[in-house]
Amino acid sequence: MGKGEELTTTKYLIHAQITANGIVEKPDVVGAVFGQTEGLLSNDLDLRELQRTGRIGRIQVNIHSNSGRAKGEIVIPSSLDRVETAILAASLETINRVGPCEAEIQTLKVEDVRAVKREQVVNRAKEIYKNMVESVGPESMKMIEEVREAMRVHEISEYGDDRLPAGPSIHTSDAIIVVEGRSDVLNLLKYGIKNTVAVEGVSVPQSIGELSKKRTTTAFVDGDRGGELILKELLQIGDVDYITRAPKGKEVEDLEKDEALIALRNKVPTAQFLATNNIFNENNGKKDNNRRSDRRNKKQKFSQREQPRVEEPEIEDDELSLLKDMLKEFEGTGCGAILDEALNMTKEVEVEEIYEEIKNIDGTADTVIFDGVISQRLVDVASQKGIKKLVAFNSVNIVKKPNNIQLITID
């Protein structure tokens, strides 16, 4: 950002290069910019009016002369949106005379000031964090860990008449994670996962079976024989929608954060898990057939209760490629756009305001594309507003996806 810049709301800096066949000075260049663009664009983009209302800043010119020719740089701060800033930058190239001399102006780049600021924030945050870590000694770290452990124990709650160990969100969350014991609940609580409940043994309580029929349920069991036994019992008395396991030979209570999150990300639908893992022995054929019949009935109930298993409409390869290319244009900008059915942009939005923008949509919007992450909250409001496609760089914690919306990520 230019030295002494007075605009605090500057979003972009237009950088342009000027060459003139003669000696010209700064007032000549500024006069040419105002004079030769006047009337070229609509009244909304008149430079004098934009500067008067503070939507563009003071035009900065740095020019020098050599051998009867002048060359220099023009910098214009802009608080307009991306489209208007691009139009303004392009209009500078129509200037062909400065003072008495022939001249040429070429736009070099449009710099996103906010991206630069974000990079500065990240770099400074790294420095601050590094200093904080270096200033905390081993004893202090031990004290901090003791306090954190005490807080985790304080946060743990109980569920049902059996007083089963559970995370604090077990009573309110639409999705639950069933684990083996109290230590598993504490370990996942340490990583911010609060919708867990423990069965406390191989014999699964009936209250867990009833709860699994009301919530979207993920079974997260140990990667050993004990985990397999609990999973068998849970499948017979409960309605499990997804299954995941700790790495082979490991227990959930011993997992590091990355291992736990990867395991939960890699959960698979129960039907798919059973198709690839024969956890029921053949001697229980009759019981197995009854269980499969029960699961088919439960799956139908779940379909009616939560999300119908319908085939999603496919997106043409060309359209998918176009959407991903459009997404890459927003990378690092902190912005997004609302598109109509023909993929024409109807409105540019800030990512910080994306939820409210979708909530207030009043028209025939088809697609929302933005530089961010798709969350369950965005999926819900987009579905309510009839949005057909959400396009972003990633998605996290999507438990329920309505069948009328497509989630497209860069992967």
NORMO-V817830 format. One line per field, one symbol per residue. ss: DSSP state (a for helix, b for strand, c for the rest). psi: psi as a letter, one per 30 degrees, with the letter a starting at -180 (. if undefined). burial: + if it has 16 or more other ideal C-beta (glycine too) atoms within 10 Angstrom, else -. A space follows every 10 residues. Layout:
ss = ???
psi = ???
burial = ???
//
This chain:
ss = cccccccccc cbbbbbbbbb cccccaaaaa aaaaaaaccc ccaaacaaaa aacccbcccb bbbbbbccbb bbbbbbbbcc caaaaaaaaa aaaaccbbcc bbbbbbbbbb bbaaaaaaaa aaaaaaaaaa aaaaaccaaa aaaaaaaaaa aaaaacbbbc cccbbbcccc ccccbbbbbc caaaaaaaaa cccccbbbcc cccccaaaaa aacccbbbbb bcccaaaaaa aaaaaaaccc cbbbbccccc caaaccaaaa aaaaaccbba aaaaaacccc caaaaaaaaa aaaaaaaaaa aaaaaccccc ccccccaaaa aaaaaaaaac ccccbbbbbc ccccbbbbbb aaaaaaaaac ccccccbbbb ccbbcaaaaa aaaaccccbb bbcbbccccc cccccbbbbc c
psi = kkkgkfkfgk elkkklkkkk ilklleeeee eeeeeffkfe llffgkeeee eeggflakkk kjklkkhglk kakkkjkkgl aeeeeeeeee ffffkgkjbg kklkkkkelj kjeeeeeeee eeeeeeeeee eeeffjleee eeeeeeeeee eeeefkalkl ffhkkllfgf ffkfklkkae leeeeeeeef ggjghlkkfh lejkkeeeee efffljkkkj llhaeeeeee eeeefffljk elkllllkfl leffkleeee eeeeegklke eeefffjifk lffheeeeee eeeeeeeeee eeeeedjkil kkkkkkeeee eeeeeeefff kgfglalkla fggkkfkklk efgeeeeeeg kiahkekkkl iakkleeeee eeeeggkfkk kaflkkhjej jlfgkkjklf .
burial = -+----+--+ ++++++-+++ --++---+++ -++--++--- +---+++--+ ----+++-++ +-+------+ -+-+++++++ -+-+++-++- ++--+-+++- +-+-+-+--+ ++++------ ---------- ---------- ---------- -+---++-+- ---++++-++ --+-++++++ ++-++++++- --++++++++ ---++-+++- ++--++++++ +++---+-++ ++++++++++ ++++++---+ +++-+----+ +-++--+--+ --++-----+ -------+-- +---+--++- -+-------- ---------- --++-++--+ --+++++++- -------+++ +--+--++-- +---++++++ ++-+++-+++ +++-+-++++ +++-+---+- +---++++-- -
//
